[in-house]
Amino acid sequence: MPIKYDKLFALLKDRGLSSTYWLRQHGVYPATVNKLRKNERVNTDTIDTICRLLDCQPGDIMEYEDE
């Protein structure tokens, strides 16, 4: 997939947050967390939720890489 979420997990780590537990605790479903880990597609509501919770922009948690 051309969208990568490595920046999200790096940001969580930098803030000292356990990624899977923290995301689930704040309403991101386990299946969605798995999709993010595998760089699979998620809907914009998920991106909105994560950005709101982390007070960041989409570019802070994801990036486009041409295949």
DSSP file (Angstrom, degrees, kcal/mol; ACC not computed):
  #  RESIDUE AA STRUCTURE BP1 BP2  ACC     N-H-->O    O-->H-N    N-H-->O    O-->H-N    TCO  KAPPA ALPHA  PHI   PSI    X-CA   Y-CA   Z-CA
    1    1 A M              0   0    0      0, 0.0    39,-0.0     0, 0.0    64,-0.0   0.000 360.0 360.0 360.0 141.0    0.0    0.0    0.0
    2    2 A P        +     0   0    0      0, 0.0    63,-3.5     0, 0.0     2,-0.6   0.698 360.0  79.1 -76.5 -17.0    1.3    3.5   -0.8
    3    3 A I  E     -A   64   0A   0     36,-0.3     2,-0.4    61,-0.2    61,-0.2  -0.821  65.8-167.6 -94.0 126.5    0.0    5.0    2.5
    4    4 A K  E     -A   63   0A   0     59,-3.0    59,-2.0    -2,-0.6     3,-0.2  -0.906  19.1-166.6-115.2 140.9    2.3    4.2    5.5
    5    5 A Y    >>  +     0   0    0     -2,-0.4     4,-1.4    31,-0.4     3,-0.7   0.084  55.4 114.8-111.2  20.5    1.5    4.7    9.1
    6    6 A D  H 3> S+     0   0    0      1,-0.2     4,-2.1     2,-0.2     5,-0.2   0.855  73.2  60.2 -59.2 -34.7    5.0    4.2   10.5
    7    7 A K  H 3> S+     0   0    0     -3,-0.2     4,-2.4     1,-0.2    -1,-0.2   0.850 100.3  56.0 -63.3 -33.9    4.9    7.9   11.6
    8    8 A L  H <> S+     0   0    0     53,-1.3     4,-2.5    -3,-0.7    -1,-0.2   0.954 109.9  43.2 -61.6 -50.4    1.9    7.2   13.8
    9    9 A F  H  X S+     0   0    0     -4,-1.4     4,-2.0     1,-0.2    -2,-0.2   0.826 113.8  51.7 -69.9 -30.7    3.6    4.4   15.8
   10   10 A A  H  X S+     0   0    0     -4,-2.1     4,-2.7     2,-0.2    -1,-0.2   0.899 110.2  49.8 -67.8 -40.8    6.8    6.5   16.0
   11   11 A L  H  X S+     0   0    0     -4,-2.4     4,-1.7     2,-0.2    -2,-0.2   0.919 111.0  48.7 -63.3 -44.8    4.8    9.4   17.4
   12   12 A L  H  <>S+     0   0    0     -4,-2.5     5,-3.0     1,-0.2     4,-0.3   0.922 112.6  48.6 -60.8 -43.9    3.1    7.2   20.0
   13   13 A K  H ><5S+     0   0    0     -4,-2.0     3,-1.6     1,-0.2    -2,-0.2   0.920 108.7  53.1 -63.0 -44.1    6.5    5.7   21.0
   14   14 A D  H 3<5S+     0   0    0     -4,-2.7    -1,-0.2     1,-0.3    -2,-0.2   0.828 109.9  49.2 -60.3 -32.0    8.0    9.2   21.3
   15   15 A R  T 3<5S-     0   0    0     -4,-1.7    -1,-0.3    -5,-0.2    -2,-0.2   0.423 118.0-113.8 -88.2   1.0    5.2   10.2   23.6
   16   16 A G  T < 5 +     0   0    0     -3,-1.6     2,-0.4    -4,-0.3    -3,-0.2   0.773  67.7 143.8  75.0  26.6    5.6    7.1   25.7
   17   17 A L      < -     0   0    0     -5,-3.0     2,-0.8    -6,-0.2    -1,-0.2  -0.846  56.2-124.8-104.1 133.8    2.3    5.6   24.8
   18   18 A S     >  -     0   0    0     -2,-0.4     4,-3.3     1,-0.2     5,-0.4  -0.664  27.9-147.4 -72.8 112.0    1.7    1.9   24.2
   19   19 A S  H  > S+     0   0    0     -2,-0.8     4,-2.5     1,-0.2     5,-0.3   0.905  87.1  38.6 -55.6 -56.3    0.3    2.0   20.7
   20   20 A T  H  > S+     0   0    0      1,-0.2     4,-2.2     2,-0.2     5,-0.2   0.947 122.3  41.8 -64.2 -48.9   -2.1   -0.9   20.7
   21   21 A Y  H  > S+     0   0    0      2,-0.2     4,-2.7     1,-0.2    -2,-0.2   0.935 116.3  48.6 -63.9 -47.1   -3.4   -0.3   24.3
   22   22 A W  H  X S+     0   0    0     -4,-3.3     4,-1.2     2,-0.2    -2,-0.2   0.920 112.9  46.8 -62.9 -45.5   -3.7    3.4   24.0
   23   23 A L  H  <>S+     0   0    0     -4,-2.5     5,-2.5    -5,-0.4     3,-0.5   0.931 115.2  46.0 -62.7 -45.6   -5.5    3.4   20.6
   24   24 A R  H ><5S+     0   0    0     -4,-2.2     3,-1.6    -5,-0.3    -2,-0.2   0.892 108.5  56.5 -64.1 -39.0   -8.0    0.7   21.8
   25   25 A Q  H 3<5S+     0   0    0     -4,-2.7    -1,-0.2     1,-0.3    -2,-0.2   0.784 107.3  50.5 -63.3 -27.2   -8.5    2.6   25.1
   26   26 A H  T 3<5S-     0   0    0     -4,-1.2    -1,-0.3    -3,-0.5    -2,-0.2   0.100 129.9 -88.2-102.8  21.4   -9.5    5.7   23.1
   27   27 A G  T < 5S+     0   0    0     -3,-1.6     2,-0.7     1,-0.3    -3,-0.2   0.539  81.2 134.8  93.8   7.7  -12.1    4.0   20.9
   28   28 A V      < -     0   0    0     -5,-2.5    -1,-0.3    -6,-0.2    -2,-0.1  -0.823  58.1-121.6 -90.6 120.3  -10.0    2.7   17.9
   29   29 A Y    >>  -     0   0    0     -2,-0.7     4,-2.2     1,-0.1     3,-0.6  -0.210  13.7-118.5 -63.2 148.0  -11.1   -0.9   17.3
   30   30 A P  H 3> S+     0   0    0      0, 0.0     4,-2.3     0, 0.0     5,-0.2   0.863 115.5  55.1 -53.4 -39.0   -8.5   -3.7   17.4
   31   31 A A  H 3> S+     0   0    0      1,-0.2     4,-1.8     2,-0.2     5,-0.1   0.869 108.1  49.1 -64.2 -35.1   -9.2   -4.6   13.8
   32   32 A T  H <> S+     0   0    0     -3,-0.6     4,-2.5     2,-0.2    -1,-0.2   0.894 107.9  53.1 -71.0 -40.1   -8.4   -1.0   12.8
   33   33 A V  H  X S+     0   0    0     -4,-2.2     4,-2.4     1,-0.2    -2,-0.2   0.918 109.0  50.6 -59.3 -42.8   -5.2   -1.0   14.9
   34   34 A N  H  X S+     0   0    0     -4,-2.3     4,-1.8     1,-0.2    -1,-0.2   0.893 108.5  51.6 -62.7 -39.7   -4.2   -4.1   12.9
   35   35 A K  H  <>S+     0   0    0     -4,-1.8     5,-3.2     2,-0.2     4,-0.2   0.914 109.5  50.0 -62.2 -42.6   -5.0   -2.4    9.6
   36   36 A L  H ><5S+     0   0    0     -4,-2.5     3,-1.3     1,-0.2   -31,-0.4   0.915 109.6  50.9 -62.2 -42.9   -2.8    0.6   10.7
   37   37 A R  H 3<5S+     0   0    0     -4,-2.4    -1,-0.2     1,-0.3    -2,-0.2   0.854 113.6  45.0 -61.9 -34.9    0.1   -1.8   11.6
   38   38 A K  T 3<5S-     0   0    0     -4,-1.8    -1,-0.3    -5,-0.2    -2,-0.2   0.347 113.5-118.5 -91.0   5.4   -0.2   -3.5    8.2
   39   39 A N  T < 5 +     0   0    0     -3,-1.3   -36,-0.3    -4,-0.2    -3,-0.2   0.867  63.1 150.6  57.5  38.7   -0.5   -0.2    6.3
   40   40 A E      < -     0   0    0     -5,-3.2    -1,-0.2    -6,-0.1     2,-0.1  -0.496  53.6 -75.2 -94.1 169.3   -3.9   -1.1    5.1
   41   41 A R        +     0   0    0     -2,-0.2     2,-0.3     1,-0.0    -1,-0.1  -0.387  48.1 178.4 -68.6 136.9   -6.7    1.3    4.2
   42   42 A V        -     0   0    0     -2,-0.1     2,-0.1    -7,-0.1   -10,-0.0  -0.924  31.9-101.6-130.1 159.7   -8.7    3.0    7.0
   43   43 A N    >>  -     0   0    0     -2,-0.3     4,-1.4     1,-0.1     3,-0.8  -0.330  29.9-110.2 -81.8 165.7  -11.4    5.5    6.7
   44   44 A T  H 3> S+     0   0    0      1,-0.3     4,-2.8     2,-0.2     5,-0.2   0.741 114.7  66.4 -68.5 -22.8  -11.0    9.2    7.3
   45   45 A D  H 3> S+     0   0    0      2,-0.2     4,-2.4     1,-0.2    -1,-0.3   0.888 101.9  49.5 -62.8 -37.3  -13.1    9.0   10.5
   46   46 A T  H <> S+     0   0    0     -3,-0.8     4,-2.5     2,-0.2    -2,-0.2   0.926 111.1  47.8 -66.4 -45.2  -10.3    7.0   12.0
   47   47 A I  H  X S+     0   0    0     -4,-1.4     4,-2.7     1,-0.2     5,-0.2   0.919 111.9  51.3 -60.9 -43.4   -7.6    9.5   10.8
   48   48 A D  H  X S+     0   0    0     -4,-2.8     4,-2.4     1,-0.2    -2,-0.2   0.924 110.3  48.7 -58.5 -46.8   -9.8   12.3   12.3
   49   49 A T  H  X S+     0   0    0     -4,-2.4     4,-2.5     2,-0.2    -2,-0.2   0.929 112.9  46.6 -61.0 -47.5  -10.1   10.5   15.6
   50   50 A I  H  X S+     0   0    0     -4,-2.5     4,-2.4     1,-0.2    -1,-0.2   0.922 113.2  48.6 -63.9 -44.3   -6.4    9.8   15.9
   51   51 A C  H  X>S+     0   0    0     -4,-2.7     5,-1.9    -5,-0.2     4,-1.0   0.896 112.4  49.1 -63.5 -39.6   -5.4   13.4   14.9
   52   52 A R  H  <5S+     0   0    0     -4,-2.4     3,-0.3    -5,-0.2    -2,-0.2   0.924 113.2  46.6 -64.6 -44.4   -7.9   14.8   17.4
   53   53 A L  H  <5S+     0   0    0     -4,-2.5    -2,-0.2     1,-0.2    -1,-0.2   0.866 121.3  36.6 -66.3 -37.1   -6.6   12.6   20.2
   54   54 A L  H  <5S-     0   0    0     -4,-2.4    -1,-0.2    -5,-0.2    -2,-0.2   0.470 103.7-127.8 -95.5  -2.5   -2.9   13.3   19.5
   55   55 A D  T  <5 +     0   0    0     -4,-1.0     2,-0.3    -3,-0.3    -3,-0.2   0.969  68.4 117.2  52.0  59.3   -3.5   17.0   18.5
   56   56 A C      < -     0   0    0     -5,-1.9    -1,-0.2    -6,-0.1    -2,-0.1  -0.835  65.4-101.1-143.2 178.3   -1.7   16.6   15.2
   57   57 A Q    >>  -     0   0    0     -2,-0.3     3,-2.1    -3,-0.1     4,-0.5  -0.693  37.3-107.6-102.7 158.2   -2.2   16.8   11.5
   58   58 A P  H >> S+     0   0    0      0, 0.0     3,-1.5     0, 0.0     4,-1.5   0.858 119.3  60.3 -54.0 -37.1   -2.6   13.8    9.1
   59   59 A G  H 34 S+     0   0    0      1,-0.3   -52,-0.0     2,-0.2     0, 0.0   0.669  96.2  62.5 -66.1 -15.1    0.9   14.3    7.7
   60   60 A D  H <4 S+     0   0    0     -3,-2.1    -1,-0.3     1,-0.1   -49,-0.2   0.675 115.0  30.0 -80.2 -17.6    2.2   13.7   11.3
   61   61 A I  H << S+     0   0    0     -3,-1.5   -53,-1.3    -4,-0.5     2,-0.3   0.513 123.5  30.4-120.2  -9.1    0.9   10.2   11.4
   62   62 A M     <  -     0   0    0     -4,-1.5     2,-0.3   -55,-0.2   -57,-0.2  -0.984  55.0-168.9-149.3 158.1    0.9    9.0    7.8
   63   63 A E  E     -A    4   0A   0    -59,-2.0   -59,-3.0    -2,-0.3     2,-0.5  -0.992  23.2-120.5-148.1 154.5    2.8    9.4    4.5
   64   64 A Y  E     -A    3   0A   0     -2,-0.3     2,-0.5   -61,-0.2   -61,-0.2  -0.819  24.9-175.4 -96.8 130.4    2.4    8.5    0.9
   65   65 A E        -     0   0    0    -63,-3.5     2,-0.1    -2,-0.5    -2,-0.0  -0.990  26.9-125.5-125.3 122.1    5.1    6.3   -0.8
   66   66 A D              0   0    0     -2,-0.5    -2,-0.0     1,-0.2   -63,-0.0  -0.430 360.0 360.0 -63.9 136.0    4.9    5.6   -4.5
   67   67 A E              0   0    0     -2,-0.1    -1,-0.2     0, 0.0     0, 0.0   0.487 360.0 360.0 -72.8 360.0    4.9    1.9   -5.1
